[in-house]
Amino acid sequence: MFSSCPYLGEKIYEDIKETYRDDGHYWLQYGSFELEYGTNIDLAENFLGQAEALMPNSVQVVTATAHLLLKKSIAAQSEVIARGFRDEALRILRAQFADSKQVGLHALHIFGSQQISYIKRWIEPGSRAARFRDVHDELRRSIPVNLKSHPELTRLIADLKREELMMVIK
């Protein structure tokens, strides 16, 4: 719904802003919405910063921050800047993966889906197959038992394998 009409989501968030101004979850959701459907990464960063100020130890805010950093890496103007954002995001996500009892679907999905975009944007075509394979393998190893058959992750694993094979077949 929001992908075709993001202004509707923005309107909803703006309409309830006064009521939820001091609620970290409001800012987390608004920032995540802006990352997913909006066009203003600085606005998303501002909203996530407000969420972090209100909920300084939230795993959800940390995950959203990693998502923000990966989005910034894809939008960066140079590969050096992009790599810095990506490396910080991956450090955050891998720290979450280290605790298999706490790692969430969202962190795993961000790791795989945003790396597909990063590889397509910044990695030379001749090196992409190996990079897709590396992300595929790391993601598969990182998925805890209770999420192994989750449809979104199953689809993402297949997407990564398809991206790798498409590079090899060419």
N, C-alpha and C positions, 0 to 999 in steps of 0.2 A: 504494500500500500504506500509506504513512505518513499520507496525508491522512485516512483513516478511522480509523487507530489510532496517533496521534502518540506515545502513551505507549510504544509498542514501540521507536521510534527513540530516545527519551529513555533508555530502559532500556539499549539497546546502548551509547550514548555514556557513560552513567554506569558501566556494567560495565567499560569499558576505560579509564576516566579515569586510574587509577593508572599504567597502562602508558604512556600517551601524554601525561601531564601537561606535559611539557616540549617537546611537539611543536606548533609553530605551526599546522601543517595540521590537526591534530586540533581546535584551538580555532576555526579558520576554518570547518571543516565543521560543527562543533557550533553555532556561531553562525549559520551560513547555514541549518542545519536549523531552528533556533529561529525565524528570520525567516520561513521558508516554512511551517512546520507548527505552531509553538508559539503561545502566547498572551502570552508575557512578553517584551516588547520590551526591557526593562531587562536581562534575562538575556542576550538576544542581544547587546546592546551590551557587556556585561561580557565575554562570550566573544570577541567581535571585538577588544576592547581587549587581551585576553591574546594573541590571534593577532598583533596589531600589535606588541606588546612583543617577541615572539619572532621576528617577521619584519618589521622596520620598513620595508623597501622593497618589499614584495610588492604587485604590481599586483592580485592577487586580493583581498587584504585591502582595498585602496583601493576596488575595485569593490563588495565586500560592505558597506563603510562607506557608500557612496553608496546602496545598497539600504536600509540601516538608516535613513539620513536621510529617504529617500522614505517609508518605512513610518511614521516618526515624524511626517512632515508630514501623512499621511492620518489619523493618530490624534490629531493636535493638537487642543487645545480652542478655538483661535481661528485665524482665517485669517492673522493677522499672524505668529503663531508658525509656522504651517504653511508660509507663504511663505518664511520664513527657512531652514527645513530643506530645502525643495524647491530653493531657489536654490543652496545649498551643494552639494547632491547633483548638480544639473545642471552646476555649475561643474566638479566632479570628473569626471563622465561626458564632458562636452564636451572636457575636456583629454585624455581617453583617445581620443576620436574624432579628435582632431587628428593622431594618428599612425595612419594607416590600415593600416600594416603590423602594428601591435601591438594594435589594438582587437579585443576579443573578443566572441564571441556573447553572453556573459552580460551585458556592459555594455550592449550594444544592446538586448537583451531587457528588462532592467531599466528602461532609459530609456523605452521605449514602454509596457510593461505597467503600470508604476507611475504613469505620467502619466495613463493612462486612469482609474485609481482616484482620483488627485488631482483631475482635472477633474470627475468625477462628485460628489466630496465638496465641493469648494470653489468651483467656477465656476458662476455663475448660468446657468440653462438657455439664456437668449438669447445667451450668449457661447460656449457649448460647441462648436458646430459649427466656428467659426473656430479655436478652440484645438485641437480634434481634427485639423483640417486642418494647422495649423502643426506639431504633433508628427509627424504622418504625413509631411509634406514633409521635415522635418529628419531624421527617422529614415532615410527613403529616400536622402537625400543622404549620410548618414553611413556607410551600409553599404558596406564595401569590396567590390571585385569578387569576391573569393574566397568571400564569404558571400551574394551577391545572390540565389542560388536556395535558400538554406537553408530547409527547411520551417517551422521555428519563426518565422523572420523574415518569410517570405512570409505566414504565417497572421497574425502580428501586424500587418503592414502592412494586410492585409484587414480585420482587426478595427478598426483605427483609422478606416479609410475607412467601414466599416459604422456605427461610432459617429457619425461626422460626418453621414452620410446620414440616420440615424435622427433626428437633431436637426432636419434640414432638412425631412424629410417630415412631421413633426408639424405 
